[in-house]
Amino acid sequence: MRDTKRRLTLQVALPLVGVIIGVLLIVGPFIAGLARSLMLWVGEDPQFSLANFAWLFTDRRIHQAALNSLICGFGAMSLSLMLGTSLAWIVSRTDVPGRELFKTLNLIPFFFSPYVGAIGWIFLVAPYSGLMQTSIGSFTGESIEGPNIYSLAGVIWILSLFYTPYVYLFVISPLQRMDAAFEDAARVHGASFWTTIRLITLPLLQPGLLSAALIVFVTSAGLFDVPLALTATKGIRTMPTEVFALVRYPSDLGRAAAFGILVTVITIALTLWQRAHLSKRRYEIVSGKGYKPRVTEIRGAARVLALTVEIVFLTTSVVLPVLALILVALSPLWTGRSNPSNATLANFSYVLFDYSLTRQAILNSLFLAVTGATLGVTISGLQSYYLQRGRGRFKGLVDALLALPLGIPGIVLSLFFLIFAIRTPLYGTLAILLIAYVARFFPFATRTISAMLSAIHPELEESARANGASWTQTMRHILLPLLRPALIAAWIMLFIIFIRELGASILLYASGTETISIAMLLLSENSVGYVAALALIQLVLLLGGFTLFRLTKVSAIQ
Amino acid sequence: MSIAGKARLGFALLLMGLATASQAQDVPALKGLDEAARTNVLQMIEGAKKEGSLNYSDTIIQPTTNDVLVSAFRTYYGLPASFPVNYTLLTSGAMITRIEQELAANRITFDVAAIGSPTWTFERYRAGAFMNYRSREYDAYQDVIKAGLGVDGAFVLNGGYAQIPIWNADILKFDGKSYRDALNAAVPGRFSIGDVVQSESHLTTYAGLRQVLDVDFFKEVAKKKPTFVGRSEQSAQRILTGQDVIAFGGNPSRVHQSNQKGAKLRILYPSEGFTFLPQLTFILAKAPHPNAAKLWIDFILSDAGQKILADKEALISGRANFQSPIPDIAPNFSSLKIIKVDWEKMTADQLMKYREEWISIFNP
């Protein structure tokens, strides 16, 4: 009896630890942000005021920026959902040639920084000077303007390319594990292929799709680096770039904080809606029974279409931008035209060996990525267990609270941490970056692990417990092996995000705590060749991590 | 250890000490100094060695130039090659934001900074943010200090630059003399101006230009739908690749550096005059490495430091009788037609009004 009580305590206490850490990571900076948003300085004295919030509702520029962010978020979400679900379905549910290879290749854009992707696409299609324009111009002899990458459409295009793998990751696992009996039953009862997809497959994918949609929407709307690279020069402001401008001297932290609080409230509403929507139905797609996902044979035009979707996606998201980056990185002076006879490795040599800041930045990023991902997955795993298996009365509230950072743009959370830590010894250290990274991104891991956990019917654990296994044995032999793909996917996701992270770092870094992305931003003041070289080094690092996992026979999508 | 062993060790240490002292006595920084000044510099060198490093930041100096500067700095004072000089290149807005945050946090990481934002620099000086250090090199900067580009014993320019029209001679044949000519040469949608919202130095430039160019001129600029660029490299890059045919906010440093790699960029010092942006350099009051910081200020303002900055960065020296090695790109200070602005009297509020005016014209 006493032993049972001890086990029950462990079962409850461990997940609670994860929850408490998560709550503290959010509440501390959030309260600092809230307090700052409600303060207005009159002379030297702070006074309580709602003026910062009033400004949000009256400033025309902010409204325009908010609208632009919503357009970016909605556009990127729609395109990513369409592309990501299509790609996941093609490789998991059809016999398209090379499906195993495509399964891996589809993830490669996930390893890219969208900022780097934006830079790559600028080199590709910048008006009059992109590689595409100059290549075509060399045949026609004319100066070609080409598509306008410096626009909201350009931002949506870049965000969609690089957030499609998020959707793909969320959807492919349930698709692969879905019991074909559901779809078979529909087909046996006369449903067409599309009807089955609409009424059976997509509804069963809802948890993953909604999670992915929410993440892509808020991340796209809140991302500041791609709009900074593409639209800021055309005077097209978005909410994050406006916040960035507000934080810059002469800074108005109160208004920036008010914006963050408003966004946070909207996120709570979205999260609660998502939770309420999902709770109306059941989504268990993995049971204790044997099953095999259905593979559809595609022939003729359908096969060509599937292959075309795959090839176009990989070419536009990987091949072309990387090619552009390589050409720029090998050029001593980039003029929009590649000259192989002048190719040099000087840019690589400089950023790797001659510039101490980039060396330090690489080390800092590796430290933050490895430590942060490990901490993040540990905390998230515990939180997921609490949210999916716990019996607390306030689970809904905790879920909404833990999801808060999802909707807060990195730059705003970074601002909250800045306000929170500016008068503490944490200011200007790697530790504050590490804490901010984990606080900003652990919900990504929690969502990934929770989505998988929600698809594992508790009957498997109940069966083990009924047969005498302890809670720790059940965890070790039943749940963790089943969760392993999700845990690894979450770790890789955090590692990748941390390696390329910019939004949460931009306000918190100091001398000696620069990261790779910060170094890239600093080098952009110097030479695009250096930026391209460092971007490729970052890409190699990220792909190296991915390859290591593949070599150990463990994969996020296994 | 035996007594003989201890004696040998002591003798060896004495020899090492004498060798080090002898080396220190020979360093270039000490040449021509009187005994008191020599003692002072030697004490600072020893202090810097104990402090162990130097952190400085600038908005112009490229990392490659920094490498040359740091190497010369170590040689100048006989510091070991391992003496760390940590350099951070920042945009003007980013630097101000960082320093403001560090001041608010009372946790200063930079020792020395240099920035082309005189209004902010004067404001911070008045607030007591800078260390009082009257470098002996200040003697050579009295003319520019009288011209309002520094405060004796607090800060002075380590060089200056302009944000002026630049173009690619391979793409545009332009022989205009004025801002008006540059505007006439601008192709709608294919020229850039400095982003006054994002950049303090472009805001400063705009505030200066408004002394000689009226609002209507800028309204004409706005009609041609310019691109707003915050970073000088970005505007130079757009000119290099042909995205833009002319940039109003080009930086002579980038022109010089690109041309050294084979480009054919050109600059115009307009007949209306131009806003001279002094890179005002100072030591922060609570600098973590004050001795190293003082040595750096002495070095960067010296003839040796100024030659490197002029040669590598095309900065215009404020040092008396300094001869520019590249007068076509970085003319001598005395030959320039600089727009007169009293930066000491210009307040941050006035500057913000210029920013609001710019926003109302360009509606970015």
Interface residues (C-beta under 8 A of the other chain):
Chain A: A126 P127 Y128 S129 S143 Y150 A232 T233 K234 G235 R237 A245 V247 R248 Y249 P250 S251 P332 L333 W334 T335 G336 Y350 D354 Y355 S356 L357 L418 I422 R423 P425 Y427 G428 A510 S511 G512 E514 L522 S524 E525 N526 S527 V528
Chain B: N55 S57 Q62 P63 T64 D67 N86 Y87 T88 L89 L90 T91 G93 A94 I96 T97 R98 E100 Q101 E102 A104 A105 N106 R107 T109 F110 W120 R190 S192 D195 V197 Q198 E200 T227 F228 V229 G230 R231 S232 E233 Q234 Q237 R238 L240 T241 G242 Q243 S258 K261 G262 A263 A348 M352 F362 N363 P364
